């Protein structure tokens, strides 16, 4: 505006400095009118340019604010899904779609890194063709496999400005061309220990590198992806830990058989069933004969291995619906659920005696042992778990004292 005023002043000054005879020959009124019109036009143009620039800045600010608002809504949606423990693939898909909505030029995918098997698992790629997704999912990777392989191995951003000319894409050029993917960059998704959890992969259909705004968008999205993946991994680890503790609490650490607590629970359930349906069940207590000398002579390592083999042989003598449990050092208990009559238990008992009476090969030792078995039946011998186990225990010790079995240990 100041420049326009100076120009108008100079024009007026120039005209007023004309020679007197020229001033006399000219129509001074029209000259001043022209100068005024010209000054007005210049002032109007300057004002219009200023208004245009202000409007443009306002437009950019509104666009930026809308973009930030959309991005914030997308982030809030993803965070809500994470908090709700939605499936990881659904969370990753929402994240990718949010990026693509903000920048329709981008086509994105998220690959999870399986370090154990050194391969990728496709988590989300809503806008990529199926044939391309199928080629990537489960793909083994190394540092020379396209941009995403490089990012997974190095933990650094990898940019390919032209897929058709980059050597790392030699095996995927044709697929990329079919999918109309021209350039690519891969952003590693890392945890706080800098371990790569996955890769955020971005494609364009033209040659070029990402600009600062695009990199910022993907960097923020990768951070959200890291939160989602880490949470899923933590929850999965927690579930596995809880399951392991549950199994350890209910199973014998040495043989893997159910322990007394789990056996008691299954016996109570079986008794309830048999009472309702008037069925028969049997509880068999089993004690290994002369097991202690094996430990004393050859040590606990041989004894433990022998117990493991005993457990496997017992399992081979019963049905999958029956329960074999270890309740003491060399004591086992067996629940025969829903048997037709007592003869079934006698058949199982004979089978166990024969199986455990066969030679055991433990390390470089050959061991032959036996066992004593006491059996109690519901409802003939007792109505509850305590009565049945007490009677079975009495019968087991009666057999042990009546029919002692020798032990043979051969080197």
C-alpha positions in Angstrom: 0.0 0.0 0.0 2.9 2.4 0.8 4.4 1.6 -2.6 1.1 2.5 -4.4 0.9 5.9 -2.5 4.6 6.7 -3.5 3.8 5.8 -7.1 0.8 8.1 -7.1 2.8 10.9 -5.6 5.5 10.6 -8.2 3.0 10.6 -11.0 1.4 13.8 -9.7 4.8 15.4 -9.1 5.8 14.5 -12.6 2.8 16.1 -14.2 3.0 19.2 -12.1 6.6 19.7 -13.1 5.7 19.9 -16.8 6.7 23.1 -18.6 4.3 25.9 -18.4 3.7 26.0 -22.2 2.9 22.2 -22.1 0.5 22.7 -19.2 -1.2 25.3 -21.1 -1.6 23.1 -24.1 -3.1 20.2 -22.1 -6.3 19.7 -20.5 -5.2 19.7 -16.9 -8.5 18.3 -15.7 -8.3 15.1 -17.7 -4.7 14.5 -16.6 -5.6 14.8 -12.9 -8.6 12.6 -13.5 -6.4 9.9 -15.2 -3.9 10.1 -12.4 -6.7 9.6 -9.8 -8.3 6.7 -11.7 -4.8 5.1 -12.0 -4.1 5.6 -8.3 -7.5 4.1 -7.4 -6.9 1.1 -9.6 -3.6 0.5 -8.0 -5.0 0.9 -4.6 -7.8 -1.5 -5.4 -5.4 -4.1 -6.9 -3.2 -3.9 -3.8 -6.2 -4.3 -1.5 -7.5 -7.2 -3.6 -4.1 -8.9 -3.5 -3.9 -8.5 0.2 -7.4 -9.9 0.6 -6.6 -12.9 -1.6 -3.5 -13.6 0.5 -5.4 -13.4 3.7 -8.2 -15.6 2.4 -5.6 -18.1 1.2 -4.0 -18.3 4.6 -7.4 -18.6 6.2 -8.3 -21.4 3.8 -5.1 -23.3 4.5 -5.7 -22.8 8.2 -9.2 -24.2 8.0 -8.0 -27.1 5.8 -5.2 -27.9 8.3 -7.6 -27.6 11.2 -10.0 -30.0 9.5 -7.2 -32.4 8.7 -6.0 -32.3 12.3 -9.6 -32.8 13.5 -10.1 -35.8 11.2 -6.7 -37.3 12.2 -7.6 -36.8 15.9 -10.9 -38.6 15.4 -9.1 -41.4 13.6 -6.7 -41.7 16.5 -9.5 -41.6 19.0 -11.2 -44.4 17.2 -8.1 -46.6 17.2 -7.4 -45.9 20.9 -11.0 -46.9 21.7 -10.6 -50.1 19.8 -7.3 -50.8 21.7 -9.0 -50.2 25.0 -11.9 -52.4 24.0 -9.4 -55.2 23.1 -10.8 -55.5 19.6 -9.0 -58.0 17.3 -5.6 -56.7 16.2 -6.5 -57.0 12.5 -9.5 -54.7 12.9 -7.4 -52.1 14.8 -4.8 -52.1 12.1 -7.4 -51.8 9.4 -8.9 -48.8 11.1 -5.5 -47.2 11.4 -4.7 -47.8 7.7 -8.1 -46.5 6.6 -7.6 -43.3 8.7 -4.3 -42.6 6.9 -5.8 -43.2 3.5 -8.7 -41.0 4.2 -6.4 -38.1 5.2 -4.3 -38.6 2.1 -6.1 -40.5 -0.7 -2.9 -40.7 -2.8 -1.5 -43.2 -0.3 -2.2 -46.9 -0.3 -1.1 -48.5 2.9 -0.5 -51.8 4.6 0.7 -53.1 8.0 2.9 -56.2 8.2 3.6 -57.9 11.5 7.1 -59.4 12.0 7.4 -63.0 13.1 10.9 -63.2 14.4 10.7 -66.9 15.3 9.9 -67.9 11.7 11.5 -64.9 10.0 8.4 -64.0 8.0 5.7 -61.4 7.6 2.0 -61.7 8.6 -0.3 -59.3 6.8 -2.4 -57.4 9.4 -4.1 -54.9 7.2 -4.2 -53.8 3.6 -7.7 -52.6 2.7 -6.9 -50.9 -0.6 -4.3 -53.3 -2.0 -5.4 -56.0 -4.4 -5.8 -59.6 -3.2 -3.2 -61.1 -5.3 -0.6 -58.7 -4.0 -1.6 -59.3 -0.4 -1.5 -63.1 -0.9 2.1 -62.8 -2.2 3.2 -60.8 0.9 1.4 -62.7 3.7 3.7 -65.3 5.2 6.7 -64.2 3.1 10.1 -64.9 4.5 12.2 -61.7 4.8 15.7 -60.5 4.8 17.4 -57.1 4.4 17.3 -57.2 0.6 13.6 -57.9 0.3 12.0 -54.7 -1.0 11.6 -51.7 1.3 9.6 -53.6 4.0 12.3 -56.3 4.3 15.0 -53.7 4.8 13.0 -51.8 7.4 12.2 -55.0 9.3 15.9 -56.0 9.5 17.5 -52.6 10.0 14.8 -50.9 12.1 15.2 -47.8 9.9 12.9 -46.1 7.4 13.5 -47.5 3.9 12.4 -45.5 0.8 12.1 -46.7 -2.8 11.4 -43.8 -5.2 11.0 -46.1 -8.2 10.1 -49.8 -7.6 10.9 -50.8 -11.2 14.5 -49.7 -11.0 15.4 -50.6 -7.4 17.4 -53.9 -7.1 15.7 -55.0 -3.9 12.4 -55.2 -5.8 13.5 -57.6 -8.5 11.2 -60.3 -7.4 8.2 -58.0 -7.0 8.4 -55.6 -9.9 5.8 -57.4 -12.0 3.4 -57.8 -9.1 3.9 -54.1 -8.2 3.2 -53.1 -11.7 0.0 -55.1 -11.9 -1.1 -53.4 -8.6 -0.1 -50.0 -10.0 2.4 -49.5 -7.2 5.2 -47.2 -8.4 7.0 -46.0 -5.2 7.1 -47.2 -1.7 8.5 -46.5 1.7 8.4 -48.6 4.9 8.3 -47.3 8.4 9.4 -49.8 11.1 7.1 -50.2 14.1 9.4 -50.6 17.1 8.9 -51.0 20.8 10.7 -49.3 23.6 13.6 -51.8 23.3 13.9 -51.0 19.6 12.7 -54.4 18.6 10.8 -54.3 15.3 7.2 -55.5 15.8 6.0 -54.7 12.3 6.3 -52.4 9.3 4.0 -49.7 8.1 4.2 -49.9 4.3 3.1 -47.0 2.1 2.7 -47.0 -1.7 2.1 -44.3 -4.3 1.2 -44.6 -8.0 3.9 -42.2 -9.1 7.7 -41.9 -8.7 8.9 -39.9 -5.8 9.7 -39.8 -2.1 7.5 -38.9 0.8 7.3 -35.2 1.9 7.7 -34.0 5.5 3.9 -34.0 6.1 3.5 -37.5 4.9 6.4 -38.8 7.0 4.9 -37.1 10.1 1.5 -38.7 9.5 3.0 -42.2 9.1 5.3 -41.7 12.0 2.4 -40.9 14.3 0.4 -43.8 12.9 3.3 -46.2 13.4 3.4 -45.1 17.1 -0.3 -46.0 17.5 0.3 -49.3 15.8 3.1 -50.0 18.3 0.7 -49.3 21.2 -1.8 -51.7 19.7 0.7 -54.5 19.0 2.5 -54.2 22.3 -0.9 -54.4 24.2 -1.9 -57.5 22.2 1.5 -59.2 22.9 1.3 -58.3 26.6 -2.3 -59.7 26.9 -1.3 -62.8 25.0 1.7 -63.3 27.3 -0.4 -62.8 30.3 -3.0 -65.3 29.1 -0.3 -67.8 28.4 1.2 -67.2 31.8 -2.2 -67.7 33.5 -2.8 -70.8 31.6 0.6 -72.2 32.5 0.1 -71.4 36.1 -3.4 -73.0 36.0 -1.9 -76.1 34.4 1.0 -76.2 36.9 -1.5 -75.8 39.7 -3.5 -78.8 38.5 -0.8 -81.1 37.1 2.2 -83.0 38.3 5.4 -81.2 37.2 7.3 -84.4 36.5 4.9 -86.6 34.6 2.4 -84.0 33.3 -0.5 -86.1 34.8 -3.3 -84.4 36.7 -2.5 -83.9 40.4 -4.6 -84.7 43.4 -6.6 -81.4 43.2 -7.6 -81.9 39.6 -8.4 -85.6 40.2 -10.6 -84.7 43.2 -12.5 -82.2 41.0 -13.0 -84.7 38.2 -14.1 -87.3 40.7 -16.8 -85.0 42.1 -18.1 -84.2 38.6 -18.1 -87.9 37.8 -20.0 -88.8 41.0 -22.6 -86.1 40.3 -23.1 -87.5 36.8 -23.3 -91.1 37.9 -25.8 -90.2 40.6 -28.1 -88.5 38.1 -27.9 -91.2 35.5 -27.5 -94.3 37.8 -24.1 -95.3 36.3 -21.1 -97.1 37.8 -17.6 -95.7 38.3 -14.4 -97.1 39.7 -11.5 -95.6 41.7 -8.3 -97.5 41.4 -5.3 -96.6 43.7 -2.0 -97.9 42.5 1.4 -98.1 44.3 4.6 -99.1 42.6 6.3 -102.0 44.3 9.9 -101.7 45.4 10.3 -98.3 43.7 12.5 -96.9 46.5 15.5 -99.2 45.7 15.7 -97.7 42.2 16.2 -94.3 43.6 18.6 -95.5 46.3 20.7 -97.5 43.8 20.7 -95.3 40.7 19.7 -91.9 41.9 16.7 -89.7 41.4 17.4 -89.0 37.7 16.7 -92.7 36.9 13.8 -92.8 39.3 12.2 -89.7 37.7 12.6 -91.1 34.2 11.0 -94.4 35.4 8.0 -92.5 36.8 7.6 -90.8 33.5 7.5 -94.1 31.6 5.1 -95.5 34.2 2.8 -92.6 33.6 2.8 -93.2 29.8 2.1 -96.9 30.2 -0.8 -96.2 32.6 -2.3 -93.8 30.0 -2.1 -96.5 27.4 -4.2 -98.9 29.5 -7.3 -96.6 29.9 -9.7 -94.7 27.7 -9.3 -91.0 26.9 -12.3 -90.3 29.0 -10.7 -91.8 32.1 -8.3 -89.9 34.4 -4.8 -91.0 35.5 -3.3 -88.9 38.2 -0.1 -88.9 40.3 -0.9 -88.2 43.9 2.5 -89.0 45.6 6.0 -90.1 45.0 5.2 -93.5 43.5 1.4 -93.4 44.0 -1.1 -93.1 41.2 -4.9 -93.0 41.1 -7.2 -93.8 38.2 -10.8 -92.9 37.7 -12.8 -95.2 35.4 -15.8 -93.1 34.4 -19.1 -94.6 33.4 -18.2 -98.3 33.3 -20.8 -100.9 32.6 -19.9 -103.2 35.5 -17.1 -104.2 37.8 -15.7 -106.6 35.3 -14.4 -103.7 33.2 -12.2 -102.5 36.1 -10.8 -106.0 36.5 -9.8 -106.1 32.9 -8.1 -102.7 33.2 -6.3 -103.9 36.4 -5.0 -107.0 34.7 -3.8 -104.9 31.8 -2.0 -102.5 34.1 -0.3 -105.4 36.0 1.0 -106.9 32.7 2.1 -103.5 31.3 4.0 -102.4 34.4 5.4 -105.9 34.8 7.2 -105.6 31.5 10.9 -104.6 31.4 11.6 -100.8 31.6 14.6 -99.4 29.8 15.8 -96.3 31.7 19.0 -94.8 30.4 21.4 -97.7 30.3 19.5 -99.6 32.9 16.9 -102.3 32.6 14.4 -102.2 35.4 11.5 -104.5 36.2 9.0 -103.5 38.8 5.4 -104.3 39.6 2.5 -102.6 41.4 -0.3 -103.1 43.8 -3.8 -102.0 42.9 -6.9 -101.5 45.1 -10.3 -100.7 43.5 -13.5 -99.3 44.9 -16.8 -99.0 43.1 -19.7 -96.4 43.2 -22.3 -97.1 44.4 -21.5 -100.5 45.8 -18.6 -99.5 48.0 -19.3 -95.9 48.8 -21.4 -92.8 48.0 -18.8 -90.1 48.1 -15.1 -89.5 47.2 -13.8 -90.0 50.7 -15.4 -93.4 51.1 -14.3 -94.6 47.7 -10.6 -93.6 48.1 -10.5 -95.0 51.6 -11.7 -98.4 50.6 -9.5 -98.4 47.5 -6.5 -97.6 49.7 -7.3 -100.4 52.1 -7.6 -103.0 49.2 -4.4 -101.8 47.7 -2.4 -102.4 50.9 -4.1 -105.8 51.3 -2.8 -106.8 47.9 0.7 -105.4 48.5 1.1 -107.5 51.6 -0.4 -110.6 50.2 1.5 -110.6 46.8 4.9 -109.0 47.2 6.7 -108.6 43.9 10.4 -108.8 43.4 12.5 -106.1 41.8 15.2 -106.8 39.2 17.7 -104.2 38.2 20.1 -105.1 35.4 23.0 -103.0 34.2 
